[in-house]
Amino acid sequence: MISRPIYERGSIELNGNNFVIEMGLKPVPSEVYQELGQAEVDYTQLQMNSGKLTQLLVTPDHKKYWMVWECVSQEELLSLLQGFPLHDYFDYTVHAVMDMVVASKAGMTDPALDS
């Protein structure tokens, strides 16, 4: 599921490129993980080094993940997600988000409070 509300104030688009992926991992057979695990690590590192994957958070038991992405479009994001070798085992939801610290510095206020 992808939701993408975009809030604008003046001519500044504040939510065009940031996404949070909320993800769980379905059980991966041991032989599949042995075959694809290193490629998964390498692909993750590639995305971090490219600046597309800006944050990766994981619970201590590695059952729940949150990934913060900066992409040109939702299509680019989906393409990058499909590039993960273990993508077929991902169970995820995509959320379009905005950085409210940046937004408030740019003059964004709560749209419900605008008169």
N, C-alpha and C positions, 0 to 999 in steps of 0.2 A: 504494500500500500504506500502510495506517495501522496503527501499533501504539500502544497506549495503556496501558502499565502505570501504575497509580496506587499510590504508596506512602503509607501513612498512619502517623503516630506520634501516639498519643492521638487527639484529635479534629481534628488539623490535616491537611488535605489539601494535599500539597505539589506536586502535578503536575496540577492541573486545567485549566490554561489556556495553557500554553506549548508552542509547536510550532516545530520547525525544518523548513524545506522545503529539501531538497537538489535542485537543479534544473539541467538543461541546456536549451538552446534549440535546437529543430530549425531547419533552414534556413528563413528567412523570405524569400519572394520580394520583390524590391526594390519592386515596385509596391504590395504589401501593406504593407510597412514604411512607405513614403511616405504611405500612406493612414491607417495606424493608429499610427504611431510616436509622434506627439505626444500622442495620447489615452492611450497606454501610460505615457508619462512623467507625464502629469497624474494618472492613476489611481494610479500608484505614490506620487506626492507626497501625494495625498489620504489614502492608507492610512498613510503616515508621520505626517502631521499629525493624524490621528485617534488615534494611539497604538496602533493595531492592528499595524502593521508597525514593529517596534522596532529592527531591524537588517537591513541589506542588505549582503552581502559578495559580491564578484565578483572573478574572476581578471582579470589585466591584458588578456587576449585576449577577455574577455566570453563565454567558452564555458561557464563553470560558475558557479553562483550558490548562495548560502545565504541564506535569509530567516528571520528570527526573528519570530514572531508571538505576540501575546497576544490570545486570543479567548475568548469565553464557552464555546464548544463546538467540537467538530470540525466540526459541521454549519455553524456560522458561518464557520469557516476555509475550508471547501470552497466556500461561496457567495462569499466574498471573492476566492478564487483564480479562480473562474469569471468574475468581473467584469473581469478583465484583458482588454483588447481582443485581445491576442496569445495568450490562453490556449490556443488550439488548437495552438500551436507549442511549448508547454511539455512537458517530459518530467521529471516530478518524483516524489519520494517524500516522504511526510509522516512526521515522527517526533515523537511526544509526548515532551517532555523536562521535566526539573525543574532548577531553578537550585540546584546543590548548595551554593553559598555561603549562600543564603537558607535552604535546608533544614537545613544544619548549625547555623546560628544559631537555628533553631526547635527544635533538639534531635534532628533526624534523624540516625540512625547507620546503618551498613550493616546491612540486615535479616539478612544471613547471620551477623553477629556477635552478634545478640541472643540471650540465653539464656532 
